[in-house]
Amino acid sequence: MADPHLHHSSLVMLGLLLAFALVHSGGASLRAWGVERIGERAWRLLFAGVSIPSAVVVIGYFLAHRYDGIRLWNLQDQPWIIPVVWTGTAISFLFLYPATYNLLEIPAVLKPQVRLYATGIIRVSRHPQAIGQILWCATHLLWIGSSFMVAACIGLIGHHLFAVWNGDRRLRNRFGAAFEELKASTSVIPFLAVLDGRQQLVPSEFLRPAQLGIAIAVGVFWWAHRFIGLGATAFGRTGLAHWLG
């Protein structure tokens, strides 16, 4: 008889991802309402103050339980697996964290703004974060292969697919015809608009300081992975992790 705990952690992970989706996507949907009442900077700081801690809980729980459940496959002894996983993960970061924003707007040093972008990674996909998350899930599923990982990826990809619809809806409501023009010249599926002639790549648009920052971050993550087990153990000993199961 299967250990109920094998399924419990997967359900908790899905619940945490649902809660994060409500906080993150819900907060994004309420942006106009919140900005009208407390202003751009205050809303951004409030949003970050809620969403960042919730993301930390999700990540911590994931790290502590990533090998839970049934081991569906184990490819970690294959000679090709490490370069494939790290190459795919590095590419996913280029989509997950595209240089299409002003970095000083994140902590609200400068006044945050919602803009339409039609350059850089947006020429490849109008929703690069969703593509990056799908690619990240694919590489980590190859490496871990647990039923818990499958559940986590279902939740992550489901959230990002919803964000594709919700993001288009919010931009359409805000920008109207300008967004429809952007939508007509871009695609969600990577490179589709390039291949059918609606878009063309401009290599110089990808040469930005933020892209160097992403490359450095990938190197830091490579180095830091050796400590993930220690971090997961520490999280597993916390009262929060014990309460979550």
FENQUI-V856407 format. One record per residue. N is the residue number from 1. PHI is phi in radians with two decimals (none if undefined). NEAR is the number of other C-alpha atoms within 12 Angstrom. Layout:
BEGIN
N PHI NEAR
N PHI NEAR
END
This chain:
BEGIN
1 none 5
2 -1.17 9
3 -1.21 11
4 -1.00 14
5 -1.12 18
6 -1.04 25
7 -1.61 25
8 -1.04 21
9 -1.15 36
10 -1.16 34
11 -1.17 29
12 -1.09 29
13 -1.07 40
14 -1.11 30
15 -1.14 26
16 -1.13 32
17 -1.15 34
18 -1.12 27
19 -1.09 25
20 -1.14 30
21 -1.08 30
22 -1.14 23
23 -1.19 26
24 -1.32 32
25 -1.22 26
26 -1.11 25
27 -1.11 27
28 -1.12 29
29 -1.19 25
30 -1.59 21
31 -0.96 30
32 -1.05 22
33 -1.11 15
34 -1.22 21
35 -1.09 24
36 -1.08 13
37 -1.68 13
38 -2.19 16
39 1.66 20
40 -1.07 26
41 -1.15 25
42 -1.11 22
43 -1.16 29
44 -1.09 32
45 -1.18 25
46 -1.13 26
47 -1.06 33
48 -1.14 23
49 -1.14 19
50 -1.68 23
51 -1.30 26
52 -1.15 18
53 -1.05 19
54 -1.16 24
55 -1.16 26
56 -1.09 21
57 -1.11 28
58 -1.06 34
59 -1.13 26
60 -1.08 29
61 -1.15 41
62 -1.03 43
63 -1.10 31
64 -1.28 32
65 -2.19 39
66 -1.06 35
67 -1.75 31
68 -1.18 32
69 1.48 28
70 -1.55 25
71 -1.41 20
72 -1.43 18
73 -2.75 19
74 -2.48 18
75 -1.88 21
76 -1.21 19
77 -1.64 12
78 -1.39 14
79 -1.15 10
80 -1.56 14
81 -1.19 21
82 -1.12 20
83 -1.09 17
84 -1.16 23
85 -1.13 27
86 -1.26 26
87 -1.14 23
88 -1.10 28
89 -1.17 35
90 -1.07 30
91 -1.13 29
92 -1.07 30
93 -1.17 36
94 -1.14 38
95 -1.51 34
96 -1.17 29
97 -2.21 29
98 -1.23 38
99 -1.51 27
100 -2.07 33
101 -2.48 25
102 -1.54 21
103 -1.03 21
104 -1.29 14
105 -1.38 19
106 -1.11 24
107 -1.52 20
108 1.18 21
109 -1.12 16
110 -1.81 15
111 -1.10 20
112 -1.16 23
113 -2.41 24
114 -1.73 22
115 -2.22 18
116 -1.69 27
117 -2.02 30
118 -2.32 30
119 -2.18 29
120 1.02 29
121 -1.12 42
122 -1.15 41
123 -1.17 37
124 -1.41 36
125 -2.63 36
126 -1.24 41
127 -2.21 38
128 -1.11 38
129 -1.08 36
130 -1.12 35
131 -1.14 37
132 -1.07 34
133 -1.18 36
134 -1.12 33
135 -1.18 32
136 -1.04 32
137 -1.09 32
138 -1.08 29
139 -1.22 31
140 -1.34 35
141 -1.13 34
142 -1.02 32
143 -1.35 31
144 -1.61 33
145 1.18 27
146 -1.74 29
147 -1.13 29
148 -1.09 35
149 -1.11 41
150 -1.07 36
151 -1.10 34
152 -1.08 43
153 -1.22 34
154 -1.05 26
155 -1.15 31
156 -1.13 37
157 -1.20 29
158 -1.04 23
159 -1.06 32
160 -1.25 32
161 -1.15 27
162 -1.10 23
163 -1.12 31
164 -1.06 27
165 -1.14 20
166 -1.17 23
167 -1.13 31
168 -1.07 26
169 -1.10 19
170 -1.17 25
171 -1.19 29
172 -1.10 20
173 -1.13 16
174 -1.47 19
175 -1.93 20
176 1.02 16
177 -1.08 14
178 -1.10 19
179 -1.21 24
180 -1.04 20
181 -1.15 18
182 -1.10 29
183 -1.05 30
184 -1.17 20
185 -1.80 28
186 -2.28 35
187 -2.49 32
188 -1.39 32
189 -1.18 24
190 -0.97 27
191 1.21 25
192 -1.10 22
193 -1.16 25
194 -1.21 23
195 -1.18 18
196 -1.65 15
197 1.52 15
198 -1.42 20
199 -2.53 27
200 -2.41 24
201 -1.46 24
202 -2.13 16
203 -0.93 13
204 -1.10 12
205 -1.24 22
206 -1.66 23
207 -1.66 20
208 -2.20 22
209 -0.98 18
210 -1.11 23
211 -1.17 28
212 -1.11 18
213 -1.05 19
214 -1.14 26
215 -1.07 24
216 -1.11 17
217 -1.07 19
218 -1.06 24
219 -1.10 18
220 -1.12 15
221 -1.12 18
222 -1.01 20
223 -1.14 13
224 -1.35 14
225 -1.06 16
226 -1.14 12
227 -1.76 15
228 -1.09 23
229 -1.05 19
230 -1.16 16
231 -1.13 21
232 -1.13 25
233 -1.11 20
234 -1.11 19
235 -1.13 27
236 -1.12 26
237 -1.58 18
238 -1.32 18
239 -1.09 11
240 -1.08 17
241 -1.10 27
242 -1.13 17
243 -1.18 13
244 -1.27 27
245 1.76 25
END
